[in-house]
Amino acid sequence: MNESWETLLEEEVDRNPWWSHIVRRFRTPDGREGEYHFTQNTNAATVFAQDDNGRFIMVREYRYVFDRMSVSQPMGGIEPGESPEETAVRELREETGYEAATVVRLGTIASAPAFSQEELSVFFATDLKKVGEHDHEITEVIFMDAHEIDAAIRNGVIWDSNAISAWYLVKLHLGL
């Protein structure tokens, strides 16, 4: 069974520094035609950094689109010429003031595959060193152990799908 759809036409209808809105005309294997809208994002990277006491460095920040606070791990867009690992290291330093001597790639998550091509590379970091203050004045750095993260997910304190999905990869990596 051929599951691929044939692209008949692709058009960029809007662009900003973070994403492009793409419209594709397509034909399915059974001959139906239609139009599909999605975004092309710069890909992103995220890092769960664990200190020597088993706590993870998390970030609390306001999410304007939802008008509520969110707790997640450091993450951000991959800059041109930057590898996903370099992004994870940079985001950890910028958002928390920490650097890691050991960084391990755990996998990749499709953030919202129904309407976005963004992929999120997930990393786990250890051997942390405080190197300064975090650069983002609108975030708060907090430390949580694995049980606190699980409880925060259950209680809706951590509600970001990227944070929850990445946490699952971390738990698999650590055997939790």
Phi and psi in degrees as GROMACS dihedral restraints (atoms count N, CA, C in turn):
[ dihedral_restraints ]
;  ai    aj    ak    al  type     phi  dphi    fc
    3     4     5     6     1   -84.7    20    10
    4     5     6     7     1   116.2    20    10
    6     7     8     9     1   -98.5    20    10
    7     8     9    10     1    -5.5    20    10
    9    10    11    12     1   -73.9    20    10
   10    11    12    13     1   142.7    20    10
   12    13    14    15     1   -99.7    20    10
   13    14    15    16     1   141.2    20    10
   15    16    17    18     1   -83.6    20    10
   16    17    18    19     1   128.8    20    10
   18    19    20    21     1   -85.5    20    10
   19    20    21    22     1   122.7    20    10
   21    22    23    24     1   -93.8    20    10
   22    23    24    25     1   -34.6    20    10
   24    25    26    27     1  -159.6    20    10
   25    26    27    28     1   140.6    20    10
   27    28    29    30     1  -129.8    20    10
   28    29    30    31     1   135.5    20    10
   30    31    32    33     1  -139.2    20    10
   31    32    33    34     1   133.3    20    10
   33    34    35    36     1   -86.1    20    10
   34    35    36    37     1   121.0    20    10
   36    37    38    39     1  -104.8    20    10
   37    38    39    40     1   -13.9    20    10
   39    40    41    42     1  -160.3    20    10
   40    41    42    43     1   151.8    20    10
   42    43    44    45     1  -148.9    20    10
   43    44    45    46     1   143.3    20    10
   45    46    47    48     1  -140.5    20    10
   46    47    48    49     1  -178.3    20    10
   48    49    50    51     1   -64.1    20    10
   49    50    51    52     1   -15.9    20    10
   51    52    53    54     1  -107.8    20    10
   52    53    54    55     1   -27.5    20    10
   54    55    56    57     1  -160.4    20    10
   55    56    57    58     1   164.3    20    10
   57    58    59    60     1  -121.0    20    10
   58    59    60    61     1   142.8    20    10
   60    61    62    63     1   -94.4    20    10
   61    62    63    64     1   119.9    20    10
   63    64    65    66     1  -113.1    20    10
   64    65    66    67     1   141.1    20    10
   66    67    68    69     1  -121.6    20    10
   67    68    69    70     1   127.0    20    10
   69    70    71    72     1  -119.3    20    10
   70    71    72    73     1   135.4    20    10
   72    73    74    75     1   -90.2    20    10
   73    74    75    76     1   136.1    20    10
   75    76    77    78     1  -137.1    20    10
   76    77    78    79     1   165.0    20    10
   78    79    80    81     1  -131.1    20    10
   79    80    81    82     1   128.7    20    10
   81    82    83    84     1   -80.9    20    10
   82    83    84    85     1   164.5    20    10
   84    85    86    87     1   -56.5    20    10
   85    86    87    88     1   -27.5    20    10
   87    88    89    90     1   -90.3    20    10
   88    89    90    91     1     8.3    20    10
   90    91    92    93     1    94.7    20    10
   91    92    93    94     1    -2.9    20    10
   93    94    95    96     1   -73.3    20    10
   94    95    96    97     1   143.8    20    10
   96    97    98    99     1  -116.0    20    10
   97    98    99   100     1   152.4    20    10
   99   100   101   102     1  -166.6    20    10
  100   101   102   103     1  -170.2    20    10
  102   103   104   105     1  -128.3    20    10
  103   104   105   106     1   136.0    20    10
  105   106   107   108     1  -127.4    20    10
  106   107   108   109     1   129.7    20    10
  108   109   110   111     1  -108.2    20    10
  109   110   111   112     1   136.6    20    10
  111   112   113   114     1  -158.0    20    10
  112   113   114   115     1   171.5    20    10
  114   115   116   117     1  -109.5    20    10
  115   116   117   118     1   145.7    20    10
  117   118   119   120     1  -106.1    20    10
  118   119   120   121     1   115.8    20    10
  120   121   122   123     1  -105.7    20    10
  121   122   123   124     1   161.5    20    10
  123   124   125   126     1   -71.4    20    10
  124   125   126   127     1   140.2    20    10
  126   127   128   129     1   -68.5    20    10
  127   128   129   130     1   169.8    20    10
  129   130   131   132     1  -135.9    20    10
  130   131   132   133     1   168.7    20    10
  132   133   134   135     1  -138.2    20    10
  133   134   135   136     1   152.3    20    10
  135   136   137   138     1  -140.6    20    10
  136   137   138   139     1   157.2    20    10
  138   139   140   141     1  -143.5    20    10
  139   140   141   142     1   128.8    20    10
  141   142   143   144     1   -95.9    20    10
  142   143   144   145     1   114.0    20    10
  144   145   146   147     1  -106.1    20    10
  145   146   147   148     1   126.6    20    10
  147   148   149   150     1  -111.4    20    10
  148   149   150   151     1   128.3    20    10
  150   151   152   153     1   -83.3    20    10
  151   152   153   154     1   178.4    20    10
  153   154   155   156     1   -66.3    20    10
  154   155   156   157     1   -15.7    20    10
  156   157   158   159     1   -95.8    20    10
  157   158   159   160     1     7.6    20    10
  159   160   161   162     1    82.3    20    10
  160   161   162   163     1     7.6    20    10
  162   163   164   165     1   -91.7    20    10
  163   164   165   166     1   151.9    20    10
  165   166   167   168     1  -106.9    20    10
  166   167   168   169     1   140.3    20    10
  168   169   170   171     1   -82.9    20    10
  169   170   171   172     1   118.7    20    10
  171   172   173   174     1  -118.5    20    10
  172   173   174   175     1   166.7    20    10
  174   175   176   177     1  -128.9    20    10
  175   176   177   178     1   128.7    20    10
  177   178   179   180     1  -102.7    20    10
  178   179   180   181     1   128.7    20    10
  180   181   182   183     1  -151.0    20    10
  181   182   183   184     1   158.7    20    10
  183   184   185   186     1   -82.4    20    10
  184   185   186   187     1   132.9    20    10
  186   187   188   189     1  -108.0    20    10
  187   188   189   190     1   103.7    20    10
  189   190   191   192     1   -56.6    20    10
  190   191   192   193     1   -45.1    20    10
  192   193   194   195     1   -59.3    20    10
  193   194   195   196     1   -33.7    20    10
  195   196   197   198     1  -100.8    20    10
  196   197   198   199     1    -7.3    20    10
  198   199   200   201     1    54.3    20    10
  199   200   201   202     1    47.9    20    10
  201   202   203   204     1  -156.6    20    10
  202   203   204   205     1   163.2    20    10
  204   205   206   207     1   -77.8    20    10
  205   206   207   208     1   151.7    20    10
  207   208   209   210     1  -136.6    20    10
  208   209   210   211     1   143.3    20    10
  210   211   212   213     1  -114.8    20    10
  211   212   213   214     1   130.0    20    10
  213   214   215   216     1  -154.9    20    10
  214   215   216   217     1  -175.8    20    10
  216   217   218   219     1   -96.1    20    10
  217   218   219   220     1   165.0    20    10
  219   220   221   222     1   -58.2    20    10
  220   221   222   223     1   134.7    20    10
  222   223   224   225     1  -158.9    20    10
  223   224   225   226     1   158.1    20    10
  225   226   227   228     1  -177.9    20    10
  226   227   228   229     1   172.8    20    10
  228   229   230   231     1   -72.5    20    10
  229   230   231   232     1   146.3    20    10
  231   232   233   234     1   -78.5    20    10
  232   233   234   235     1   123.3    20    10
  234   235   236   237     1   -77.1    20    10
  235   236   237   238     1   153.1    20    10
  237   238   239   240     1   -54.1    20    10
  238   239   240   241     1   132.8    20    10
  240   241   242   243     1    81.6    20    10
  241   242   243   244     1     0.0    20    10
  243   244   245   246     1  -101.7    20    10
  244   245   246   247     1   140.7    20    10
  246   247   248   249     1   -82.5    20    10
  247   248   249   250     1   160.6    20    10
  249   250   251   252     1   -56.4    20    10
  250   251   252   253     1   -40.1    20    10
  252   253   254   255     1   -64.6    20    10
  253   254   255   256     1   -41.6    20    10
  255   256   257   258     1   -61.2    20    10
  256   257   258   259     1   -38.1    20    10
  258   259   260   261     1   -64.3    20    10
  259   260   261   262     1   -45.6    20    10
  261   262   263   264     1   -59.4    20    10
  262   263   264   265     1   -44.6    20    10
  264   265   266   267     1   -63.7    20    10
  265   266   267   268     1   -43.9    20    10
  267   268   269   270     1   -63.9    20    10
  268   269   270   271     1   -46.4    20    10
  270   271   272   273     1   -63.0    20    10
  271   272   273   274     1   -39.7    20    10
  273   274   275   276     1   -59.3    20    10
  274   275   276   277     1   -47.1    20    10
  276   277   278   279     1   -65.4    20    10
  277   278   279   280     1   -47.0    20    10
  279   280   281   282     1   -65.6    20    10
  280   281   282   283     1   -43.1    20    10
  282   283   284   285     1   -88.1    20    10
  283   284   285   286     1   -17.3    20    10
  285   286   287   288     1  -129.9    20    10
  286   287   288   289     1   -20.1    20    10
  288   289   290   291     1    83.4    20    10
  289   290   291   292     1    13.1    20    10
  291   292   293   294     1  -114.3    20    10
  292   293   294   295     1   151.4    20    10
  294   295   296   297     1  -121.3    20    10
  295   296   297   298     1   155.3    20    10
  297   298   299   300     1  -121.0    20    10
  298   299   300   301     1   136.7    20    10
  300   301   302   303     1   -81.3    20    10
  301   302   303   304     1   -25.4    20    10
  303   304   305   306     1  -123.4    20    10
  304   305   306   307     1   123.6    20    10
  306   307   308   309     1  -132.1    20    10
  307   308   309   310     1   125.1    20    10
  309   310   311   312     1  -121.2    20    10
  310   311   312   313     1   131.0    20    10
  312   313   314   315     1   -79.1    20    10
  313   314   315   316     1   129.3    20    10
  315   316   317   318     1  -103.1    20    10
  316   317   318   319     1   -21.8    20    10
  318   319   320   321     1   153.9    20    10
  319   320   321   322     1  -168.9    20    10
  321   322   323   324     1  -133.9    20    10
  322   323   324   325     1   140.0    20    10
  324   325   326   327     1  -118.5    20    10
  325   326   327   328     1   136.6    20    10
  327   328   329   330     1   -85.5    20    10
  328   329   330   331     1   111.8    20    10
  330   331   332   333     1   -59.2    20    10
  331   332   333   334     1   -45.9    20    10
  333   334   335   336     1  -153.0    20    10
  334   335   336   337     1    74.5    20    10
  336   337   338   339     1   -64.4    20    10
  337   338   339   340     1   -12.7    20    10
  339   340   341   342     1   -77.0    20    10
  340   341   342   343     1   -24.6    20    10
  342   343   344   345     1  -144.1    20    10
  343   344   345   346     1    12.1    20    10
  345   346   347   348     1  -147.6    20    10
  346   347   348   349     1   142.6    20    10
  348   349   350   351     1   -91.4    20    10
  349   350   351   352     1     5.4    20    10
  351   352   353   354     1   -64.8    20    10
  352   353   354   355     1   134.1    20    10
  354   355   356   357     1  -116.0    20    10
  355   356   357   358     1   138.7    20    10
  357   358   359   360     1  -111.0    20    10
  358   359   360   361     1   114.8    20    10
  360   361   362   363     1   -83.3    20    10
  361   362   363   364     1   130.5    20    10
  363   364   365   366     1  -107.8    20    10
  364   365   366   367     1   131.3    20    10
  366   367   368   369     1  -127.2    20    10
  367   368   369   370     1   155.4    20    10
  369   370   371   372     1  -121.5    20    10
  370   371   372   373     1   131.0    20    10
  372   373   374   375     1  -126.8    20    10
  373   374   375   376     1   143.8    20    10
  375   376   377   378     1  -139.9    20    10
  376   377   378   379     1  -177.1    20    10
  378   379   380   381     1    57.2    20    10
  379   380   381   382     1    59.1    20    10
  381   382   383   384     1   -84.3    20    10
  382   383   384   385     1   150.4    20    10
  384   385   386   387     1  -139.6    20    10
  385   386   387   388     1   129.1    20    10
  387   388   389   390     1   -74.3    20    10
  388   389   390   391     1   123.9    20    10
  390   391   392   393     1  -119.6    20    10
  391   392   393   394     1    -2.3    20    10
  393   394   395   396     1   164.9    20    10
  394   395   396   397     1  -167.2    20    10
  396   397   398   399     1   -92.4    20    10
  397   398   399   400     1   158.1    20    10
  399   400   401   402     1   -72.5    20    10
  400   401   402   403     1   147.8    20    10
  402   403   404   405     1   -82.3    20    10
  403   404   405   406     1   -15.3    20    10
  405   406   407   408     1   -97.7    20    10
  406   407   408   409     1   110.2    20    10
  408   409   410   411     1   -71.6    20    10
  409   410   411   412     1   -15.5    20    10
  411   412   413   414     1   -97.9    20    10
  412   413   414   415     1    11.5    20    10
  414   415   416   417     1  -119.5    20    10
  415   416   417   418     1   159.4    20    10
  417   418   419   420     1  -125.0    20    10
  418   419   420   421     1   129.8    20    10
  420   421   422   423     1   -86.2    20    10
  421   422   423   424     1   129.8    20    10
  423   424   425   426     1  -132.7    20    10
  424   425   426   427     1   159.0    20    10
  426   427   428   429     1  -116.6    20    10
  427   428   429   430     1   134.6    20    10
  429   430   431   432     1  -138.5    20    10
  430   431   432   433     1   141.7    20    10
  432   433   434   435     1   -87.1    20    10
  433   434   435   436     1   175.7    20    10
  435   436   437   438     1   -59.9    20    10
  436   437   438   439     1   -40.4    20    10
  438   439   440   441     1   -65.6    20    10
  439   440   441   442     1   -38.1    20    10
  441   442   443   444     1   -67.1    20    10
  442   443   444   445     1   -37.1    20    10
  444   445   446   447     1   -65.7    20    10
  445   446   447   448     1   -45.4    20    10
  447   448   449   450     1   -58.7    20    10
  448   449   450   451     1   -44.1    20    10
  450   451   452   453     1   -64.4    20    10
  451   452   453   454     1   -39.6    20    10
  453   454   455   456     1   -65.8    20    10
  454   455   456   457     1   -34.0    20    10
  456   457   458   459     1   -68.4    20    10
  457   458   459   460     1   -47.2    20    10
  459   460   461   462     1   -59.7    20    10
  460   461   462   463     1   -37.2    20    10
  462   463   464   465     1   -89.2    20    10
  463   464   465   466     1     0.0    20    10
  465   466   467   468     1    80.5    20    10
  466   467   468   469     1     9.6    20    10
  468   469   470   471     1   -73.6    20    10
  469   470   471   472     1   -41.3    20    10
  471   472   473   474     1  -100.2    20    10
  472   473   474   475     1   111.8    20    10
  474   475   476   477     1  -128.8    20    10
  475   476   477   478     1    -1.3    20    10
  477   478   479   480     1   -73.1    20    10
  478   479   480   481     1   122.9    20    10
  480   481   482   483     1   -61.0    20    10
  481   482   483   484     1   -33.7    20    10
  483   484   485   486     1   -66.2    20    10
  484   485   486   487     1   -40.4    20    10
  486   487   488   489     1   -64.2    20    10
  487   488   489   490     1   -44.3    20    10
  489   490   491   492     1   -66.7    20    10
  490   491   492   493     1   -44.4    20    10
  492   493   494   495     1   -65.3    20    10
  493   494   495   496     1   -44.0    20    10
  495   496   497   498     1   -64.4    20    10
  496   497   498   499     1   -38.4    20    10
  498   499   500   501     1   -60.2    20    10
  499   500   501   502     1   -38.6    20    10
  501   502   503   504     1   -60.3    20    10
  502   503   504   505     1   -43.2    20    10
  504   505   506   507     1   -62.9    20    10
  505   506   507   508     1   -38.4    20    10
  507   508   509   510     1   -63.7    20    10
  508   509   510   511     1   -45.7    20    10
  510   511   512   513     1   -60.9    20    10
  511   512   513   514     1   -40.5    20    10
  513   514   515   516     1   -62.7    20    10
  514   515   516   517     1   -43.2    20    10
  516   517   518   519     1   -61.6    20    10
  517   518   519   520     1   -40.5    20    10
  519   520   521   522     1   -89.3    20    10
  520   521   522   523     1    -5.8    20    10
  522   523   524   525     1    71.3    20    10
  523   524   525   526     1    31.5    20    10
